[in-house]
Amino acid sequence: MRTDAFSLVLLSLALVRFCSARGQDTATPATEPTSASPAFRKDVMPILDRLGCSAAACHGGPASKTPLRLSMFGANAEEDYAAVVKAPKSKLVNQAEPEKSPLLLKVTGRIEHKGGKKIEPGSADYDRLVGWIAQGARWADEKAPRLVGVAVLSEKLTLKQGETHTLAVRAVYEDRSERDVTADARYQSADASTVSVAPGGKVTAVACGEAPVVVTYLRRAAVARVAVPQVLPQGVPKTSANNKIDELVNAKLEELGIPPADLCSDQEFVRRAFLDVIGTLPTPEETRAFLADNEPAKRSKLIDQLLERPEYADYWTLKWGDVLRMKSEAPVKMWPNAVQGYRHWVHNAISTNKPYDQFVTELLTATGSNFRNPPVNYYRSLPDFSEVAAGHSGLALRDPQLQAEATAGLFMGTRLSCARCHVHPVENWTPHDNLGMAAFFAKIGYKNTKEYKEEIVCLNYDGVLKHPLTGQAVEPKVLGGKTVAVGKEDDPRVNFAAWLTAPENPWFARNAVNRYWFWIFGRGIVHEPDDFRPTNPPANPELLAYLGKEFTGHKYDVKHVLRLILNSRTYQRSWQTNPWNARDVAQFSHYPIKRVPAEALLDAVSQITESYEQFSDGIAQPWGGYPAGYRAINLPDGALAVGFLQLFGRPGRDTYHDSDRFGGVTMGQELYLLNSSEMKDKIDKSPRIACWLAAKKSDADIVEELYLLAFSRPPSEREKQTAMAALGEGGADKRQAVQDLVWIVLNTKEFLFNH
């Protein structure tokens, strides 16, 4: 039988569920641990933690400028005890007169305290602190078991709007005993507009929806999911499903009383699918052909066609280029030659539908020239924040912790950077976990060649990561697992890649399908897509588990997952909300309107006007630069300065975070579309407008083609009459009238947003 801490937590959680199912109160179990008198670790640390004393903004960490210096987030209780009781500069207890202890005088506001008044005299917290000091200010009962986890009763709770409920929280110890810590735990609602929470665990259902409540006790965390269903006048309507995705989404919507939107129209679908799958507007001919097709399966047929088009690989290479940091200049410094090769390699992997596990393995285990073996640029693209000599002459070793953090974030959705310096505030990751992961990358060496800006990534067999405190060599250790034995002549990255891509890995497949879901919908099932942690649970756990299983079961076939998503009614729902689902942002009851991404939007403007960009990076390149008409979605280099792309949210490609791409609307964007000389020139010099005028197209034909180009639909009769009237008012200056109409269309929300 497993006896590790994780197993004990699972066992306790199972006991909580069993007792809850039997209607028993687990707040008073018979296994309550006891001690002869109050102790710092058991009785005082929870108060300091709940009051936020060990946070960086107060007394936590080396940056604290106060006499009392605690460990960050209470990571080291022994140090904190010494700081409170023994340190000469911060001695805060007075055992002779406990109530005159500086600790109590400060937290009650009776003497100066920058943190202000924290507790009331005579309160339970106050009495506990007085009792602890009066009885010797003890460290801990030597026989007290170690805390291994926390469990919350009613992990899934359903409340009516306005109803309240007090959570019951149990501390779980290594000897399987439990203790009621409801009063000492900290509580935070992920969505206070849906569920509010007060100290002591009192949750209130504010509005309909669902919100996780994160419960923490001495850095151990649990989550209670609180659902507040709507009560519809006629109940939630039954909705048909195209596939398993719909069944799981519909079940969640029914549970929450959220009716889904109807299916979108064919006109909306054709534009949506083109933009989401290939980042390109359909031509008028493609739109007419789709709308005229009466075959029932025409949407599935279109999806298959789009996934095989060359623009599919172009557009998804752009997406991967963002998170793989394809950029030639600082801080990445990959250099233009390497960027071109890197993009070509990724593009080829996507166009051939290379299995995702193979794609990632080749990236993580690559060695050689960054010019001649493109996946090597995965390591070359990491910013060179720290570089130290290591081993062989001329060989350098970049920061392996940075490499581990980027890899964990990109392929596991796990943020380790906090644990570089201190423990994570609400997760179990510590600097030891960060170092254990970094040790897998300790043998990566870098060497220059005689070719300008070329660099070799190779194995430095003498490379070793030393613990910054002990100086001892750190052994590679997978997150949440055991250390990995690696021989001196072995490449530890191979071991890591094998562990990472294994079907049973709890992070890899789910993180990947969640990222693809995010790229389609603009919101992940886990949101943000690189923030997987127990305290940020998925909006629909069953849906995420299903997609992950499909991904591994189909040998990491990306197109299989995309087909599932795109063929679902969930994806094909209308963007138009109803009064009952308008507040929903996480359960996908309707298609979320998204601004067209910067590159696709620039290409759309160019496609409509036929005034194409002439891109230039200002550097003479051996590959010849960018030809006239080169599309923005094909640009490989994030360092290329293009004002339109920067204004409309293209990311800097300095990190792996998808959130670096800005999808919002700014006043600068509106002014650009309305007044910029670039937009004026595109319209004034538009070959398409010139062609319309030269061919003497009728006003009706111009209006219809413009609507098909921009909106992928013909104009309504009212729209046609209004537009034709505007053209007629131009009189003899027909060119100006057409230009004005095109300018109006390019400024509409319907054009700028994907719906």
PyMOL commands that set and color helices and strands:
alter all, ss='L'
color gray80, all
select helices_A, chain A and resi 5-21+40-50+72-74+77-86+88-90+98-100+102-107+124-134+244-256+266-278+284-292+298-308+310-323+336-351+356-364+374-380+400-412+417-420+431-441+492-501+508-521+541-553+558-567+598-609+632-634+643-647+658-660+667-675+677-684+687-694+699-711+717-728+734-746+749-752
alter helices_A, ss='H'
color red, helices_A
select strands_A, chain A and resi 147-152+156-158+164-166+169-173+178-180+186-189+195-198+202-205+209-217+220-228+368-369+387-389+396-398+444-448+455-459+594-595+753-754
alter strands_A, ss='S'
color yellow, strands_A
deselect
rebuild
show_as cartoon
